[in-house]
Amino acid sequence: MSVPTPAAPPGQPKKAATAAWIGSALEYYDFFIYGSAAALIFPEVFFDESDPATATLLSLATFGVAYAARPVGALFLGHYGDRLGRKKIMVFTLILMGVSTFLIGCLPTRDQVGTLAPVLLVLCRVLQGISAAGEQASANSMTLEHAPPNRRGFFTSFTLSGTQGGQLLATLVFIPIAALPEEHLLSWGWRVPFWMSIAVAVVGYVIRRKLDETPAFAQQAATDGVVKLPLLVLMREHWADVLRVVAGALVASVSTIFTVWALAYASSDSVGMSRSSMLWVGALANLVALAAIPLWATLSDRIGRRPVFLAGAAGSAVMMFLYLWTISTGNYPLTLLLGIVTFGVVYSAANGVWPSFYGEMFTTRVRLSGMAIGTQIGFAVAGFAVTFAAQIAGPDGDDWSAVGLFTAALCLPPVIAALTARETHKVPTERLGERAPEKAAERETVTA
């Protein structure tokens, strides 16, 4: 018989959600300024300028390197998050991201130290990836386990709203940077956004150190105790759900293609849109997403996670194809409109719901591990989707239709994952992760 999870102290759910929002915004500001720099600046600063196409490809590959490091970070941080608690991991990941991003702004260029420059860049990028591997899973677990049972979707969506806020902030910072004269941009201008990240470590530590551990984790530790090897329990009892999360996380390819490849394509010679104008597309789309994400999440608290996630995944497959087509036409007003609808509205349906959708698949004792490992394997593929897109686009980098079809194909596994998953929005928090929680609840009611 499951013991009901104690209610969080008054105000604690809002406090946890706020900390998740601010921490994720600051953390993903760091992560996304790298994406903008990889598309617009790093090909000239860290790679061989004699072959622009190859330099761009290598620069985009370094963007994917962090995603390759994420599964490794997820194994480590997921293990300790389920053993030591959510709070410790949230503080650690934020400090690691702030320091590694600051160091990127201090790196020497290729002209100064040769091939050592991209090597150091990759090393810092790996540290960013390890940090990001534990950030969302720990913040999602924290907010889900603090939230009232009937509002888990809404409260967990603050983590992703924070991610969009960080992306918006990164874009707004890069708009004036990208407008600098070429000489200043390539010498010192690109470093400023990275240096600003040192505030992440300070602000994030102050905010997150004041959080209480979640009632669900505290109860688990006090009664059954924490699991010594969460990974073994996860693979024994939840392997199918881990696979669903991996498949579902591929929907993040929409974000990486939109944020990085489409930006590089639109500002290339074949299309000719300005860097600043395309950065505004991302900024406004993220602004709309800030409002759309909690609305979609609230809807999922009423009608379920599956239908909302399905709408976002399937709709993104269609809308990304249309968005890339509008870029190819060079029609900026239409590109702006489609960008806002695609990323700000449609993609937000899947993006706002997955924190609760994935987290509710697992029990408290392995929730952080399950979310971290499952999402980060899927995100690793999404990260390298940018590199694959650069290759699929051909030698001139202008085959948008091939990239559009590729992105649509990556949206198919998330659709299948959602169709095969259980609906959990009405399941009590203490019963999450059980094989048949509704039937178990009925049996307990009859016995009582």
C-alpha positions as CSV (number, residue, x, y, z in Angstrom):
1,M,0.0,0.0,0.0
2,S,1.4,3.3,-1.1
3,V,1.7,6.1,1.5
4,P,0.3,9.4,0.3
5,T,3.0,12.0,-0.4
6,P,2.9,14.8,2.2
7,A,1.8,18.2,0.8
8,A,4.5,20.7,0.3
9,P,4.7,23.6,2.7
10,P,2.6,26.7,1.7
11,G,4.4,28.7,-1.0
12,Q,7.0,26.0,-1.6
13,P,5.6,24.9,-5.1
14,K,5.8,28.5,-6.3
15,K,9.2,28.9,-4.8
16,A,10.5,25.7,-6.5
17,A,8.9,26.7,-9.8
18,T,10.5,30.2,-9.6
19,A,13.9,28.7,-8.8
20,A,13.6,26.3,-11.7
21,W,12.5,29.1,-14.1
22,I,15.3,31.5,-13.1
23,G,18.0,28.8,-12.9
24,S,17.0,27.3,-16.3
25,A,16.9,30.8,-17.9
26,L,20.3,31.6,-16.7
27,E,21.7,28.2,-17.5
28,Y,20.3,28.0,-21.0
29,Y,21.3,31.6,-21.7
30,D,24.8,30.2,-21.5
31,F,23.9,27.2,-23.7
32,F,22.2,29.1,-26.4
33,I,24.7,31.9,-26.8
34,Y,27.0,29.2,-27.9
35,G,24.5,28.2,-30.6
36,S,24.3,31.7,-32.0
37,A,28.1,32.1,-31.9
38,A,28.6,28.7,-33.6
39,A,26.3,29.7,-36.5
40,L,27.6,33.3,-36.9
41,I,31.0,33.8,-35.5
42,F,33.1,30.7,-34.6
43,P,33.7,29.5,-38.2
44,E,35.9,32.6,-38.6
45,V,37.4,32.7,-35.2
46,F,38.3,29.1,-34.4
47,F,38.4,27.4,-37.8
48,D,40.2,27.6,-41.2
49,E,38.7,30.6,-43.1
50,S,40.1,29.3,-46.4
51,D,37.3,26.8,-46.7
52,P,34.1,28.6,-45.3
53,A,31.8,25.6,-45.9
54,T,34.0,23.2,-43.9
55,A,34.6,25.8,-41.2
56,T,30.8,26.2,-40.7
57,L,30.3,22.4,-40.6
58,L,33.0,22.0,-38.0
59,S,31.7,24.9,-36.0
60,L,28.2,23.4,-36.0
61,A,29.7,20.0,-35.0
62,T,31.1,21.6,-31.8
63,F,27.6,22.6,-31.0
64,G,26.7,18.9,-31.1
65,V,29.7,17.9,-29.0
66,A,27.9,19.1,-25.8
67,Y,24.9,16.9,-26.7
68,A,27.3,13.9,-27.1
69,A,28.6,14.6,-23.6
70,R,25.1,14.8,-22.1
71,P,24.4,11.0,-21.8
72,V,27.6,10.6,-19.8
73,G,26.7,13.5,-17.6
74,A,23.2,12.1,-17.2
75,L,24.5,8.8,-15.9
76,F,26.7,10.6,-13.3
77,L,24.3,13.3,-12.2
78,G,21.2,11.1,-12.4
79,H,22.8,8.6,-10.0
80,Y,23.7,11.2,-7.4
81,G,20.4,13.1,-7.9
82,D,18.5,10.0,-6.9
83,R,20.9,9.3,-4.0
84,L,21.6,12.7,-2.6
85,G,18.6,14.7,-3.6
86,R,17.4,17.2,-6.3
87,K,18.7,20.4,-4.6
88,K,22.4,19.5,-4.6
89,I,22.4,18.7,-8.3
90,M,20.6,21.9,-9.2
91,V,23.2,24.0,-7.5
92,F,26.2,22.0,-9.0
93,T,24.9,22.1,-12.6
94,L,24.4,25.9,-12.5
95,I,27.9,26.7,-11.2
96,L,29.5,24.3,-13.7
97,M,27.6,25.9,-16.6
98,G,28.5,29.5,-15.5
99,V,32.2,28.7,-15.1
100,S,32.6,26.8,-18.4
101,T,30.8,29.4,-20.4
102,F,32.9,32.2,-18.9
103,L,36.0,30.3,-19.9
104,I,34.8,30.2,-23.5
105,G,34.9,34.0,-23.6
106,C,38.6,33.8,-22.5
107,L,39.8,31.4,-25.1
108,P,42.6,32.3,-27.6
109,T,41.6,32.2,-31.3
110,R,43.0,30.1,-34.1
111,D,45.2,32.9,-35.3
112,Q,46.8,33.1,-31.8
113,V,47.4,29.4,-30.9
114,G,46.5,27.4,-34.0
115,T,44.7,24.1,-33.6
116,L,44.8,24.3,-29.8
117,A,42.0,26.9,-30.0
118,P,39.3,24.5,-31.3
119,V,40.5,21.8,-28.9
120,L,40.0,24.1,-25.9
121,L,36.6,25.2,-27.3
122,V,35.5,21.5,-27.5
123,L,36.7,20.9,-23.9
124,C,34.6,23.8,-22.6
125,R,31.7,22.7,-24.7
126,V,31.9,19.2,-23.1
127,L,31.6,20.8,-19.6
128,Q,28.6,22.7,-20.8
129,G,27.0,19.5,-21.9
130,I,27.6,17.7,-18.6
131,S,26.0,20.6,-16.8
132,A,23.0,20.7,-19.0
133,A,22.5,16.9,-18.6
134,G,21.5,17.3,-15.0
135,E,19.9,20.8,-15.1
136,Q,16.5,20.0,-16.6
137,A,16.0,16.6,-15.0
138,S,16.8,17.9,-11.5
139,A,14.7,21.1,-11.9
140,N,11.8,19.1,-13.4
141,S,11.9,16.5,-10.5
142,M,12.0,19.3,-8.0
143,T,9.0,21.1,-9.4
144,L,7.0,17.9,-10.1
145,E,7.5,16.6,-6.6
146,H,6.6,19.9,-5.0
147,A,3.5,20.5,-7.2
148,P,-0.1,19.8,-6.2
149,P,-1.2,16.6,-8.0
150,N,-3.7,18.3,-10.2
151,R,-1.3,21.0,-11.4
152,R,1.9,19.1,-12.1
153,G,1.8,20.0,-15.7
154,F,1.6,23.7,-15.0
155,F,4.3,23.8,-12.4
156,T,6.8,21.7,-14.3
157,S,6.4,23.8,-17.4
158,F,8.3,26.6,-15.6
159,T,11.5,24.7,-16.3
160,L,10.9,24.9,-20.0
161,S,9.6,28.5,-19.8
162,G,12.9,29.3,-18.2
163,T,14.7,27.6,-21.0
164,Q,12.8,29.7,-23.5
165,G,13.6,32.8,-21.4
166,G,17.3,32.0,-21.5
167,Q,17.1,31.5,-25.3
168,L,15.3,34.8,-25.6
169,L,17.9,36.6,-23.4
170,A,20.7,35.0,-25.4
171,T,19.2,36.2,-28.7
172,L,18.6,39.7,-27.4
173,V,22.2,39.9,-26.2
174,F,23.5,38.8,-29.6
175,I,21.4,41.3,-31.7
176,P,23.6,44.3,-30.8
177,I,26.7,42.1,-30.8
178,A,26.0,40.9,-34.3
179,A,25.5,44.5,-35.4
180,L,29.0,45.5,-34.4
181,P,31.6,46.3,-37.2
182,E,33.2,43.1,-38.3
183,E,36.6,44.0,-36.8
184,H,35.2,44.6,-33.3
185,L,32.8,41.6,-33.6
186,L,35.6,39.1,-34.3
187,S,38.2,40.6,-31.9
188,W,36.3,41.2,-28.7
189,G,32.6,41.7,-29.3
190,W,31.7,37.9,-29.4
191,R,33.4,37.4,-26.0
192,V,31.1,39.8,-24.0
193,P,28.0,37.5,-23.8
194,F,30.2,34.7,-22.5
195,W,31.8,36.8,-19.9
196,M,28.4,37.9,-18.6
197,S,27.7,34.3,-17.6
198,I,29.8,34.6,-14.5
199,A,26.7,36.1,-13.0
200,V,25.0,32.7,-13.5
201,A,27.1,31.1,-10.8
202,V,26.5,33.8,-8.3
203,V,22.8,34.4,-8.8
204,G,22.0,30.7,-9.3
205,Y,23.7,29.7,-6.1
206,V,21.9,32.4,-4.1
207,I,18.5,31.3,-5.4
208,R,18.8,27.5,-5.3
209,R,20.6,27.1,-2.0
210,K,17.5,28.3,-0.2
211,L,15.2,25.6,-1.7
212,D,13.9,22.8,0.5
213,E,14.2,19.2,-0.7
214,T,11.0,17.7,-2.1
215,P,8.5,16.0,0.2
216,A,8.5,13.0,-2.1
217,F,12.2,12.5,-2.0
218,A,12.4,13.1,1.8
219,Q,9.6,10.6,2.3
220,Q,11.4,8.0,0.1
221,A,14.7,8.5,2.0
222,A,13.0,8.3,5.4
223,T,10.8,5.2,4.7
224,D,12.2,2.8,2.0
225,G,15.6,4.6,1.7
226,V,17.3,5.7,-1.4
227,V,18.4,3.3,-4.1
228,K,22.1,2.4,-4.0
229,L,22.3,1.8,-7.8
230,P,19.4,3.7,-9.4
231,L,20.5,2.8,-12.9
232,L,20.0,-1.0,-12.2
233,V,16.5,-0.4,-10.9
234,L,15.7,1.9,-13.8
235,M,16.8,-0.6,-16.4
236,R,15.0,-3.5,-14.6
237,E,11.7,-1.8,-14.0
238,H,11.4,1.2,-16.4
239,W,13.4,0.2,-19.5
240,A,10.4,0.7,-21.8
241,D,9.7,4.1,-20.4
242,V,13.4,5.1,-20.8
243,L,13.1,4.2,-24.5
244,R,9.9,6.2,-24.8
245,V,11.6,9.3,-23.3
246,V,14.6,8.8,-25.7
247,A,12.2,8.7,-28.7
248,G,10.1,11.6,-27.4
249,A,13.2,13.8,-26.8
250,L,14.0,13.7,-30.5
251,V,11.4,16.4,-30.9
252,A,14.2,18.7,-29.6
253,S,15.6,18.5,-33.1
254,V,13.0,21.1,-34.0
255,S,14.6,23.5,-31.6
256,T,18.2,22.9,-32.7
257,I,17.4,23.1,-36.4
258,F,15.3,26.3,-35.9
259,T,17.9,27.9,-33.6
260,V,21.1,27.1,-35.4
261,W,20.8,25.6,-38.9
262,A,18.0,27.9,-40.1
263,L,19.8,30.9,-38.7
264,A,23.0,30.0,-40.6
265,Y,21.0,29.2,-43.8
266,A,19.0,32.4,-43.7
267,S,22.1,34.6,-43.3
268,S,24.1,32.7,-46.0
269,D,24.9,34.2,-49.4
270,S,22.2,32.0,-51.0
271,V,19.4,33.7,-49.1
272,G,21.0,37.0,-47.9
273,M,18.9,37.9,-44.8
274,S,20.7,39.9,-42.2
275,R,21.9,38.3,-39.0
276,S,20.1,40.9,-36.9
277,S,16.7,40.4,-38.6
278,M,16.9,36.6,-38.2
279,L,17.9,36.9,-34.6
280,W,14.7,39.0,-34.1
281,V,12.7,36.0,-35.5
282,G,14.1,33.9,-32.7
283,A,13.6,36.5,-30.1
284,L,9.9,37.1,-30.9
285,A,9.2,33.4,-31.3
286,N,10.7,32.8,-27.8
287,L,8.6,35.7,-26.4
288,V,5.4,34.0,-27.7
289,A,6.7,30.7,-26.3
290,L,7.0,32.1,-22.8
291,A,3.2,32.6,-22.9
292,A,2.3,29.5,-24.8
293,I,4.2,27.0,-22.7
294,P,2.2,27.4,-19.4
295,L,-1.0,27.5,-21.4
296,W,-0.4,24.2,-23.1
297,A,0.8,22.7,-19.8
298,T,-2.4,23.9,-18.1
299,L,-4.4,22.3,-20.9
300,S,-2.6,19.0,-20.3
301,D,-3.7,19.1,-16.6
302,R,-7.2,19.1,-17.9
303,I,-7.3,16.8,-21.0
304,G,-4.0,14.8,-20.5
305,R,-0.4,14.9,-21.5
306,R,-0.6,12.7,-24.6
307,P,-3.0,14.7,-26.8
308,V,-1.1,17.9,-26.2
309,F,2.3,16.4,-26.8
310,L,1.1,14.7,-30.0
311,A,-0.3,17.9,-31.4
312,G,3.1,19.6,-30.8
313,A,5.2,16.8,-32.3
314,A,3.1,16.2,-35.4
315,G,2.4,19.9,-35.9
316,S,6.1,20.7,-35.7
317,A,6.9,18.3,-38.5
318,V,4.6,20.2,-40.9
319,M,5.4,23.7,-39.7
320,M,9.2,23.3,-39.9
321,F,9.0,22.4,-43.5
322,L,6.9,25.4,-44.2
323,Y,9.2,27.7,-42.2
324,L,12.3,26.6,-44.1
325,W,10.5,27.1,-47.4
326,T,9.6,30.7,-46.4
327,I,13.3,31.3,-45.6
328,S,14.2,30.1,-49.1
329,T,11.9,32.6,-50.7
330,G,13.7,35.5,-48.9
331,N,10.3,36.9,-47.8
332,Y,11.2,38.3,-44.4
333,P,7.6,39.2,-43.1
334,L,6.4,35.7,-44.0
335,T,9.5,34.1,-42.4
336,L,8.9,36.1,-39.2
337,L,5.2,35.0,-39.1
338,L,5.9,31.4,-39.7
339,G,8.8,31.4,-37.3
340,I,6.6,32.7,-34.5
341,V,3.8,30.2,-35.2
342,T,6.2,27.2,-35.7
343,F,8.4,27.7,-32.7
344,G,6.4,30.0,-30.5
345,V,3.1,28.2,-30.7
346,V,3.1,24.7,-32.2
347,Y,6.5,23.4,-30.9
348,S,5.6,24.8,-27.5
349,A,2.8,22.3,-27.1
350,A,5.4,19.4,-27.0
351,N,8.0,21.5,-25.3
352,G,5.8,22.6,-22.4
353,V,4.3,19.2,-21.7
354,W,7.3,16.9,-21.8
355,P,8.6,17.8,-18.2
356,S,5.4,16.4,-16.6
357,F,4.8,13.7,-19.3
358,Y,8.3,12.2,-18.9
359,G,8.6,12.7,-15.2
360,E,5.3,11.0,-14.4
361,M,6.6,7.8,-16.1
362,F,9.0,7.1,-13.2
363,T,8.8,6.5,-9.5
364,T,10.4,8.9,-7.0
365,R,13.4,6.7,-6.4
366,V,14.6,6.7,-10.0
367,R,12.8,9.8,-11.5
368,L,15.9,12.0,-11.9
369,S,17.9,9.2,-13.5
370,G,15.1,8.2,-15.8
371,M,14.5,11.7,-17.0
372,A,18.2,12.6,-17.3
373,I,19.3,9.5,-19.2
374,G,16.3,9.3,-21.4
375,T,16.2,12.9,-22.4
376,Q,19.9,13.3,-22.8
377,I,20.3,10.4,-25.2
378,G,17.5,11.8,-27.3
379,F,19.0,15.3,-27.0
380,A,22.4,14.0,-28.2
381,V,20.8,13.0,-31.5
382,A,19.0,16.4,-31.6
383,G,22.2,18.2,-31.1
384,F,24.0,16.5,-33.9
385,A,20.9,17.0,-36.1
386,V,22.4,20.4,-36.9
387,T,25.6,18.8,-38.2
388,F,23.5,16.2,-40.3
389,A,21.4,19.1,-41.6
390,A,24.5,20.9,-42.8
391,Q,25.6,17.8,-44.7
392,I,22.1,17.0,-46.1
393,A,21.8,20.6,-47.3
394,G,24.5,19.9,-50.0
395,P,27.8,21.6,-50.9
396,D,26.1,25.0,-51.2
397,G,24.1,24.5,-48.0
398,D,20.8,25.5,-49.7
399,D,18.8,22.3,-50.0
400,W,16.2,23.4,-47.5
401,S,13.6,20.8,-48.6
402,A,16.0,17.9,-47.6
403,V,16.5,19.5,-44.2
404,G,12.7,20.0,-43.8
405,L,12.0,16.3,-44.6
406,F,14.8,15.3,-42.2
407,T,13.3,17.3,-39.4
408,A,9.9,15.9,-40.1
409,A,11.3,12.3,-39.9
410,L,12.8,13.1,-36.5
411,C,9.3,14.1,-35.3
412,L,7.9,10.6,-36.0
413,P,9.5,8.7,-33.0
414,P,8.1,11.3,-30.6
415,V,4.6,10.6,-32.0
416,I,5.0,6.9,-31.6
417,A,6.3,7.3,-28.1
418,A,3.3,9.3,-27.1
419,L,0.9,6.9,-28.7
420,T,2.3,4.0,-26.7
421,A,2.6,5.8,-23.4
422,R,0.2,5.7,-20.5
423,E,-1.9,8.7,-19.6
424,T,-0.8,9.9,-16.1
425,H,-2.2,13.4,-15.5
426,K,-4.8,12.1,-13.0
427,V,-2.5,9.6,-11.2
428,P,-1.6,10.5,-7.6
429,T,2.0,11.5,-7.1
430,E,2.8,8.6,-4.9
431,R,1.6,6.2,-7.5
432,L,3.5,7.6,-10.5
433,G,5.6,4.9,-12.2
434,E,3.5,2.0,-11.1
435,R,2.5,-0.4,-13.9
436,A,-1.3,0.1,-13.4
437,P,-1.8,2.9,-10.9
438,E,-5.5,3.3,-11.6
439,K,-6.3,-0.4,-10.9
440,A,-4.1,-0.4,-7.8
441,A,-5.9,2.6,-6.4
442,E,-9.2,0.8,-7.0
443,R,-8.0,-2.3,-5.2
444,E,-6.9,-0.3,-2.2
445,T,-10.3,1.5,-2.0
446,V,-12.2,-1.8,-2.0
447,T,-9.9,-3.2,0.7
448,A,-10.3,-0.2,2.9
